[in-house]
Amino acid sequence: MEGYKVPPVMFTEAQANALIAAEQLVLNNKDSSLVKDYSEAIEKIKAVLRYSQKDKVNLLSERTRFNQNIKRERNSNNLSELQFALTNFFLAKIDYLNANGQLSSRIIEPFALLSTENWLLVAYCRLRKEFRYFRLDRISNLQVLNEKFEPHKMSLQEYFDKYY
């Protein structure tokens, strides 16, 4: 509505510190799309902090590091699009390079994302007619399709219980 204003979001010092800790985890992530999206969001959040909080947040940001991915290697760029496809139940077409170096094209139904040494996508593969794991760093091309799929009626824990 015209003239309507949203009140500023106020964070406690502990909440701001939690966001900075999460920022360091994201910055060490191997997916560049997640780093970009989170960095843009955290800058908006930092912009609304009080000056006294900004100084503390900046100090904490400079003095917090996590050991994973010290070299800041980025080996995938598909996480944001896959999150969108997963939450909106859109099919995706991927070109996937398997461990043997063979390239295949797949239509998938994204189900879950797992953070390990590399990001993993759990998806129902229409080519293989079963759930499969796909490493994001092996997806050479991703296209989110306009076609939706019927959501799978199980939680991630139920998936693990059923298949592992």
C-alpha positions as CSV (number, residue, x, y, z in Angstrom):
1,M,0.0,0.0,0.0
2,E,1.2,3.5,-0.7
3,G,2.5,5.2,2.4
4,Y,2.8,2.0,4.3
5,K,6.2,1.4,6.0
6,V,7.6,-1.8,7.4
7,P,9.2,-1.3,10.8
8,P,12.9,-1.9,10.9
9,V,14.0,-5.4,11.9
10,M,15.9,-5.3,15.2
11,F,18.4,-8.0,16.2
12,T,19.8,-8.7,19.6
13,E,23.6,-8.9,19.7
14,A,23.4,-12.7,20.0
15,Q,21.1,-12.9,16.9
16,A,23.5,-10.7,14.9
17,N,26.4,-12.8,16.0
18,A,24.6,-16.0,14.9
19,L,24.1,-14.4,11.4
20,I,27.8,-13.6,11.2
21,A,28.7,-17.2,12.2
22,A,26.4,-18.5,9.5
23,E,27.9,-16.0,7.0
24,Q,31.3,-17.5,7.6
25,L,29.9,-21.0,6.9
26,V,28.3,-19.8,3.7
27,L,31.4,-18.0,2.5
28,N,33.3,-21.3,2.8
29,N,30.7,-23.1,0.8
30,K,31.6,-24.6,-2.6
31,D,28.5,-23.3,-4.4
32,S,29.0,-19.8,-5.8
33,S,25.2,-19.2,-6.2
34,L,24.6,-19.7,-2.5
35,V,27.5,-17.4,-1.6
36,K,26.2,-14.7,-3.9
37,D,22.6,-14.9,-2.6
38,Y,23.6,-15.0,1.1
39,S,26.1,-12.2,0.7
40,E,23.5,-9.9,-0.9
41,A,21.0,-10.8,1.9
42,I,23.5,-10.3,4.8
43,E,24.5,-6.9,3.4
44,K,20.8,-5.8,3.5
45,I,20.6,-7.1,7.1
46,K,23.9,-5.3,8.1
47,A,22.5,-2.1,6.6
48,V,19.7,-2.0,9.2
49,L,21.8,-2.7,12.2
50,R,22.4,0.0,14.8
51,Y,25.9,1.5,14.6
52,S,27.0,-0.1,17.9
53,Q,26.0,-3.5,16.5
54,K,27.6,-2.9,13.1
55,D,31.0,-2.4,14.7
56,K,30.7,-5.6,16.8
57,V,29.4,-7.5,13.8
58,N,32.2,-6.4,11.6
59,L,34.8,-7.3,14.3
60,L,33.3,-10.7,14.7
61,S,33.1,-11.2,10.9
62,E,36.9,-10.4,10.6
63,R,37.8,-12.7,13.4
64,T,35.7,-15.8,12.7
65,R,36.8,-18.6,10.4
66,F,35.9,-22.2,9.8
67,N,38.4,-24.6,8.5
68,Q,36.4,-26.2,5.7
69,N,37.2,-25.0,2.2
70,I,40.1,-22.7,3.2
71,K,41.0,-22.1,-0.4
72,R,37.5,-20.8,-1.0
73,E,37.1,-23.2,-4.0
74,R,33.8,-22.9,-5.9
75,N,33.0,-25.9,-7.9
76,S,29.2,-25.6,-8.5
77,N,26.8,-22.8,-9.3
78,N,23.4,-24.5,-9.2
79,L,22.3,-24.6,-5.6
80,S,20.0,-21.6,-5.8
81,E,18.2,-22.8,-8.9
82,L,17.9,-26.3,-7.4
83,Q,16.5,-24.9,-4.2
84,F,13.9,-23.1,-6.3
85,A,13.0,-26.2,-8.2
86,L,12.8,-28.3,-5.1
87,T,10.5,-25.9,-3.2
88,N,8.2,-25.3,-6.1
89,F,8.2,-28.9,-7.4
90,F,9.5,-28.0,-10.9
91,L,11.2,-30.7,-13.0
92,A,14.8,-30.0,-13.9
93,K,16.9,-31.2,-16.8
94,I,20.6,-31.8,-16.1
95,D,23.6,-32.8,-18.0
96,Y,25.5,-35.0,-15.6
97,L,29.1,-36.2,-15.7
98,N,29.4,-39.4,-13.7
99,A,32.5,-40.7,-11.8
100,N,33.7,-42.5,-15.0
101,G,33.5,-39.3,-17.1
102,Q,30.4,-40.3,-19.0
103,L,27.9,-37.5,-19.7
104,S,24.2,-38.1,-19.7
105,S,21.1,-36.0,-19.8
106,R,18.5,-36.5,-17.2
107,I,15.1,-35.2,-16.2
108,I,14.9,-35.2,-12.4
109,E,12.5,-34.4,-9.6
110,P,14.6,-32.6,-6.9
111,F,13.9,-34.1,-3.5
112,A,16.6,-33.0,-1.0
113,L,20.0,-31.2,-0.8
114,L,22.7,-32.5,1.4
115,S,25.9,-30.7,2.4
116,T,28.9,-33.0,2.6
117,E,32.4,-32.4,1.3
118,N,30.5,-31.4,-1.9
119,W,26.8,-30.6,-2.3
120,L,24.6,-33.6,-3.1
121,L,21.2,-33.5,-4.7
122,V,18.8,-36.4,-3.9
123,A,16.4,-36.6,-6.8
124,Y,14.0,-39.0,-8.5
125,C,15.7,-39.7,-11.9
126,R,13.1,-40.4,-14.6
127,L,15.8,-42.1,-16.8
128,R,16.7,-44.6,-14.1
129,K,13.2,-44.6,-12.5
130,E,14.6,-44.4,-9.0
131,F,16.0,-42.0,-6.5
132,R,19.7,-41.1,-7.2
133,Y,22.4,-38.9,-5.7
134,F,23.9,-36.2,-8.0
135,R,27.0,-34.2,-7.0
136,L,26.4,-30.6,-7.9
137,D,30.0,-30.2,-9.1
138,R,29.3,-32.8,-11.7
139,I,26.2,-31.0,-13.2
140,S,27.5,-29.3,-16.3
141,N,24.2,-27.8,-17.3
142,L,21.0,-27.2,-15.4
143,Q,17.6,-26.1,-16.7
144,V,14.6,-25.7,-14.5
145,L,11.6,-26.7,-16.5
146,N,8.2,-25.1,-16.5
147,E,6.6,-28.6,-15.8
148,K,5.7,-29.5,-12.2
149,F,5.9,-32.9,-10.6
150,E,3.8,-34.4,-7.9
151,P,5.6,-33.9,-4.5
152,H,6.9,-37.1,-3.0
153,K,5.0,-37.9,0.2
154,M,7.8,-38.6,2.6
155,S,10.2,-36.6,4.7
156,L,14.0,-36.8,4.3
157,Q,14.2,-39.0,7.4
158,E,11.6,-41.4,5.9
159,Y,13.7,-41.4,2.7
160,F,16.8,-42.4,4.7
161,D,14.8,-45.0,6.6
162,K,13.4,-46.5,3.4
163,Y,16.5,-46.5,1.2
164,Y,19.4,-46.9,3.7
